[in-house]
Amino acid sequence: MKLLIIGGTGKTGRQLIQQGLEQGYQLTVLARNPAKVKVGHSNLSVLKGNVLEPETLAEAFQGQDAVLSALGHKQFFIKTSILSRGTANIIKAMRNSGVNRLVCITSLGINDSRFRLGLYYTLFTIPLILFFYFRDKAKQEKLIMNSELNWTIVRPGQLFDGKKRMKYKLGPEVGHYILTKFVSRADVAHFMLQEVQQNDYLKKAVGITY
Ligand SMILES: NC(=O)c1ccc[n+]([C@@H]2O[C@H](COP(=O)([O-])OP(=O)(O)OC[C@H]3O[C@@H](n4cnc5c(N)ncnc54)[C@H](OP(=O)(O)O)[C@@H]3O)[C@@H](O)[C@H]2O)c1
């Protein structure tokens, strides 16, 4: 199966590459700076591209079976539309190249999972630090949900760089109104690679935490 990975130079994206290669997928990574992809493998190609520059996307999308997105950034506190604009361009590029399956990370706390990141996020982090980021993530989700794609939105709890346990809770009821629930980036990647094969959550937004 041929997969295009967006955000492969990030922390979750690196897990997608490592685990994807271990599982025998044929991977293409779209990266703003291809030199940041430190892995070399016969089943891995890296193409230069920026999701905010649609003209740089076409080649990477050609012939793919699915797209996995771990797109993110660190522009907190300020107004941003990187995720929604980037995702609109991803959806357009998928349409243009006939790729129909998208598995995309957003976050717990978005749209109908509001408040599920626990009280600390609900009362402090989201309103004071992540307000614009989360508003953009909500737009990103709506664009995906309103697309004609076979999409799965993956909403993790707080991420950390722990090991893969391959045991986690999944579903719309995941998360907690008071406590912040965690999940490792390795397990988020594990689930995304499983979901792209199994299609258990087609056209669904699924929370993931321990
Ligand atoms: N941290 C948490 O607790 C938490 C919880 C829930 C959900 N999430 C979400 O999970 C996702 C993954 O998180 P992470 O920590 O793995 O992210 P990350 O390490 O910040 O990686 C983000 C990736 O997106 C890429 N990217 C940014 N702008 C791009 C552009 N214009 N074109 C192409 N690629 C671009 C980055 O590329 P460069 O290397 O070029 O910058 C990088 O590869 C994010 O959406 C994050 O918000 C995080």
The ligand as an SDF file (V2000), in Angstrom:
LIG
                    3D

 48 52  0  0  0  0  0  0  0  0999 V2000
    1.2620   18.2220   21.7130 N   0  0  0  0  0  0  0  0  0  0  0  0
    0.1360   17.6720   22.1210 C   0  0  0  0  0  0  0  0  0  0  0  0
   -0.0580   17.3410   23.3100 O   0  0  0  0  0  0  0  0  0  0  0  0
   -0.9570   17.4030   21.1280 C   0  0  0  0  0  0  0  0  0  0  0  0
   -2.1680   16.8650   21.5550 C   0  0  0  0  0  0  0  0  0  0  0  0
   -3.1540   16.5650   20.6130 C   0  0  0  0  0  0  0  0  0  0  0  0
   -2.9290   16.8050   19.2610 C   0  0  0  0  0  0  0  0  0  0  0  0
   -1.7520   17.3390   18.8680 N   0  0  0  0  0  0  0  0  0  0  0  0
   -1.5450   17.5590   17.4160 C   0  0  0  0  0  0  0  0  0  0  0  0
   -0.8700   16.4510   16.8690 O   0  0  0  0  0  0  0  0  0  0  0  0
   -0.2600   16.8550   15.6350 C   0  0  0  0  0  0  0  0  0  0  0  0
    1.1530   16.3050   15.5860 C   0  0  0  0  0  0  0  0  0  0  0  0
    1.8920   16.8070   16.6710 O   0  0  0  0  0  0  0  0  0  0  0  0
    3.4920   16.7040   16.6730 P   0  0  0  0  0  0  0  0  0  0  0  0
    3.9270   17.1360   18.0310 O   0  0  0  0  0  0  0  0  0  0  0  0
    3.9370   15.4160   16.0970 O   0  0  0  0  0  0  0  0  0  0  0  0
    3.8220   17.8790   15.6130 O   0  0  0  0  0  0  0  0  0  0  0  0
    5.2230   18.5350   15.2130 P   0  0  0  0  0  0  0  0  0  0  0  0
    6.3610   17.7770   15.8080 O   0  0  0  0  0  0  0  0  0  0  0  0
    5.1160   20.0050   15.4950 O   0  0  0  0  0  0  0  0  0  0  0  0
    5.2510   18.2990   13.6270 O   0  0  0  0  0  0  0  0  0  0  0  0
    4.4920   19.0800   12.7600 C   0  0  0  0  0  0  0  0  0  0  0  0
    4.8340   18.6900   11.3260 C   0  0  0  0  0  0  0  0  0  0  0  0
    4.0750   19.5060   10.4290 O   0  0  0  0  0  0  0  0  0  0  0  0
    4.9600   19.9860    9.4130 C   0  0  0  0  0  0  0  0  0  0  0  0
    4.5290   21.2240    8.7970 N   0  0  0  0  0  0  0  0  0  0  0  0
    4.2360   22.4040    9.4040 C   0  0  0  0  0  0  0  0  0  0  0  0
    3.9010   23.3190    8.4930 N   0  0  0  0  0  0  0  0  0  0  0  0
    3.9930   22.7070    7.2590 C   0  0  0  0  0  0  0  0  0  0  0  0
    3.7840   23.1350    5.9360 C   0  0  0  0  0  0  0  0  0  0  0  0
    3.4090   24.3840    5.6740 N   0  0  0  0  0  0  0  0  0  0  0  0
    3.9560   22.2330    4.9250 N   0  0  0  0  0  0  0  0  0  0  0  0
    4.3290   20.9670    5.1880 C   0  0  0  0  0  0  0  0  0  0  0  0
    4.5650   20.5050    6.4270 N   0  0  0  0  0  0  0  0  0  0  0  0
    4.3990   21.3720    7.4490 C   0  0  0  0  0  0  0  0  0  0  0  0
    6.2660   20.2200   10.1740 C   0  0  0  0  0  0  0  0  0  0  0  0
    7.3160   20.3590    9.2290 O   0  0  0  0  0  0  0  0  0  0  0  0
    8.6820   21.1720    9.5700 P   0  0  0  0  0  0  0  0  0  0  0  0
    9.6070   20.1300   10.1460 O   0  0  0  0  0  0  0  0  0  0  0  0
    9.1120   21.6650    8.2520 O   0  0  0  0  0  0  0  0  0  0  0  0
    8.3260   22.2550   10.5500 O   0  0  0  0  0  0  0  0  0  0  0  0
    6.3180   18.9190   10.9720 C   0  0  0  0  0  0  0  0  0  0  0  0
    6.7550   17.8690   10.1620 O   0  0  0  0  0  0  0  0  0  0  0  0
   -0.3560   18.3800   15.6040 C   0  0  0  0  0  0  0  0  0  0  0  0
   -1.4140   18.7780   14.7640 O   0  0  0  0  0  0  0  0  0  0  0  0
   -0.6710   18.7350   17.0410 C   0  0  0  0  0  0  0  0  0  0  0  0
   -1.3670   19.9470   17.1800 O   0  0  0  0  0  0  0  0  0  0  0  0
   -0.7660   17.6420   19.7620 C   0  0  0  0  0  0  0  0  0  0  0  0
  1  2  1  0
  2  3  2  0
  2  4  1  0
  4  5  1  0
  4 48  2  0
  5  6  2  0
  6  7  1  0
  7  8  2  0
  8  9  1  0
  8 48  1  0
  9 10  1  0
  9 46  1  0
 10 11  1  0
 11 12  1  0
 11 44  1  0
 12 13  1  0
 13 14  1  0
 14 15  2  0
 14 16  1  0
 14 17  1  0
 17 18  1  0
 18 19  2  0
 18 20  1  0
 18 21  1  0
 21 22  1  0
 22 23  1  0
 23 24  1  0
 23 42  1  0
 24 25  1  0
 25 26  1  0
 25 36  1  0
 26 27  1  0
 26 35  1  0
 27 28  2  0
 28 29  1  0
 29 30  1  0
 29 35  2  0
 30 31  1  0
 30 32  2  0
 32 33  1  0
 33 34  2  0
 34 35  1  0
 36 37  1  0
 36 42  1  0
 37 38  1  0
 38 39  2  0
 38 40  1  0
 38 41  1  0
 42 43  1  0
 44 45  1  0
 44 46  1  0
 46 47  1  0
M  CHG  2   8   1  16  -1
M  END
$$$$
